[in-house]
Amino acid sequence: MDENRIDFTLKPDTIENLKAFAELLKKDVSWILEEALTEYFSTVQKQLLEKNLADENAMTNLDYDEFWDGVDI
């Protein structure tokens, strides 16, 4: 199997939409899929970064009393 090739299946409606948009936009179906996946990856990466930041903040969000609880000075 070629490393640059992935076999997958699309729903018939998706295929019809791809063909219609390819014709309407005068773009190749591969190009439309590439653009769509690039946008998807960008969106998901942003969501993951935001989630990681929120998780990191959740682990460090202690109020003053919680932070110093049990510390003898």
C-alpha positions in Angstrom: 0.0 0.0 0.0 1.3 3.5 -0.9 2.0 5.6 2.2 0.4 8.6 0.6 -2.9 6.8 -0.1 -5.7 6.1 2.3 -8.8 4.1 1.3 -12.0 5.3 2.9 -15.7 5.4 2.2 -18.0 8.5 2.1 -21.8 8.6 2.3 -23.5 9.1 -1.1 -24.8 12.6 0.0 -21.2 13.6 0.8 -20.0 12.4 -2.6 -22.8 14.3 -4.4 -21.9 17.5 -2.4 -18.3 17.1 -3.3 -19.0 16.8 -7.0 -21.5 19.7 -6.9 -19.0 22.0 -5.1 -16.1 20.9 -7.3 -18.1 21.9 -10.3 -19.5 25.1 -8.8 -16.1 26.2 -7.5 -14.1 24.8 -10.5 -11.9 22.9 -8.0 -10.7 19.3 -8.0 -12.4 17.1 -5.4 -9.0 16.3 -3.9 -8.3 20.0 -3.4 -11.7 20.5 -1.6 -11.0 17.5 0.7 -7.5 18.9 1.4 -8.9 22.3 2.3 -11.6 20.8 4.4 -9.1 18.6 6.3 -6.7 21.4 6.8 -9.5 23.5 8.4 -10.6 20.5 10.5 -7.1 19.8 11.8 -6.6 23.5 12.6 -9.9 23.6 14.5 -9.3 20.4 16.5 -5.7 21.5 17.3 -7.0 24.8 18.7 -9.7 22.9 20.7 -7.0 20.5 22.1 -4.7 23.4 23.1 -7.6 25.2 24.8 -8.6 22.0 26.6 -5.0 21.3 27.7 -4.7 24.9 29.0 -8.0 24.5 30.8 -6.9 21.2 32.3 -3.6 22.8 33.3 -5.4 25.7 34.9 -7.7 23.4 36.8 -4.8 21.6 38.3 -3.2 24.9 39.6 -6.3 26.9 40.5 -6.0 26.9 44.3 -7.2 29.8 46.3 -4.9 31.2 49.0 -6.2 29.1 51.8 -6.0 25.9 49.8 -2.5 26.6 48.7 -1.2 27.3 52.2 -3.3 24.7 54.0 -1.0 22.6 56.2 2.1 24.7 55.8 3.6 25.8 59.1 5.5 29.0 59.1 
